[in-house]
Amino acid sequence: MRNILMTVMLLIVVVVMFTTIIAAPSTGSKAMIEAKGTAINTEIGTLLAP
């Protein structure tokens, strides 16, 4: 019983950490990567424009 409880608690912690670190809408890693990608695409577009 104790092992099941520890496993469930660990899974809850992992899910909470994932949502706060990676999937946060404005400060998460995913949002930061998308923002940097957009900035680089814009910069490359200005370099290629005649």
C-alpha positions as CSV (number, residue, x, y, z in Angstrom):
1,M,0.0,0.0,0.0
2,R,2.8,2.4,0.9
3,N,4.5,1.7,-2.5
4,I,1.4,2.6,-4.4
5,L,1.0,5.8,-2.4
6,M,4.6,6.8,-3.1
7,T,4.2,6.1,-6.8
8,V,1.0,8.1,-7.0
9,M,2.6,11.0,-5.2
10,L,5.7,10.9,-7.4
11,L,3.5,11.0,-10.5
12,I,1.6,14.0,-9.2
13,V,4.9,15.8,-8.5
14,V,6.1,15.1,-12.0
15,V,2.9,16.3,-13.6
16,V,3.0,19.5,-11.5
17,M,6.6,20.1,-12.4
18,F,5.9,19.6,-16.1
19,T,3.1,22.0,-16.2
20,T,5.0,24.7,-14.3
21,I,8.3,24.4,-16.0
22,I,7.5,23.4,-19.6
23,A,3.9,24.1,-20.4
24,A,3.4,27.4,-18.6
25,P,1.8,29.8,-21.2
26,S,4.1,32.8,-20.8
27,T,7.2,31.6,-18.8
28,G,7.5,28.0,-19.8
29,S,10.3,26.5,-21.8
30,K,7.9,25.8,-24.7
31,A,6.9,29.5,-24.9
32,M,10.5,30.7,-24.7
33,I,11.6,28.3,-27.5
34,E,8.7,29.4,-29.7
35,A,9.5,33.1,-29.1
36,K,13.2,32.6,-29.9
37,G,12.3,30.6,-33.0
38,T,10.0,33.4,-34.2
39,A,12.7,36.0,-33.6
40,I,15.3,34.0,-35.5
41,N,12.8,33.4,-38.4
42,T,12.2,37.2,-38.6
43,E,15.9,37.9,-38.5
44,I,16.6,35.4,-41.3
45,G,13.8,36.8,-43.3
46,T,15.3,40.3,-43.1
47,L,18.7,39.0,-44.1
48,L,17.3,37.3,-47.2
49,A,15.1,40.2,-48.3
50,P,16.7,42.2,-51.1
